Amino acid sequence: MRLQESGEMYLETIYILSSKLSNVRSIDISEYMSFSKPSVSRAVGLLKSGGYIEIDASGYITLTPEGNYCRENL
């Protein structure tokens, strides 16, 4: 799955937030990017299904090796 620019922005945001916060959640992304929760939820679902992020049972988001690779090669 080829990421569009918006997906790349989400990966970069997750990376930035993970360096500031111990755990990143969708609400953190929503607040940081000033996007609605439904928009972020949809994007997070697409990134998860594409294998770019993982979401644990508590809703915490982490980049997968693929997501980190894409982010590094923007």
N, C-alpha and C positions, 0 to 999 in steps of 0.2 A: 504494500500500500504506500503510495507516494503521498507525502504530507503536503498540504497546502500551506501558504504563509501563516494562516491563522493557527494551524496546528503547531507550527514551529514557534509561534509566539507563546502558546500554552506551555510547550516544553521548556522554553526559556524561563517563563514565569515560575514553573514548578521548581526548576533548578535554583533560581534566585531565592524563592521562599524557603526551600530546604536548607539553604545556607544561613537563613535568619531564624527559622523556627525548627523546633525538634520534630514536629509532625506537620505535614501539609494536608489540608482538607479542601474540598470544593469551595466552601465558604471563604477560605483564605484567598483562593484564586479569584473568586468573584469580587471580593473587596479590593484586592490589589489591582485588578484590571478594570474595575468599575463596570463590570458586566453583570447582567441579571443571572440569578441562580439557575433558571431553566437553560439559558444559553451555555453556561459553564457545565451543567450536568450533561447536556448533549455532547459537547466537545470532549468531556472526560470519558464518556461512554465510547465515543469513536476512537479516542486514543487507546483506551483499554482493549477494545476489540482488534485494533491494529497491532497490539503487542508493544506499544510504546511506554505504557505505564502499568503499574499494578496497584490494586486497591485492596487493603486488608479488611478484615471483618469489622474493624473500628472506623473504617472510612478514610484511613490515612493513605495518601498517594505517594508513590515512589516511582522514579524513572527506571525502566528496565535497561539492560545494556544497549538494546536497540534504540530506545528513546534517548539515552545519553549520547550515543554515537551520532544520531541525527542532530541533536542539539549542538554538539561540538563542531559539526560540519556545516553549519548554517552559512 
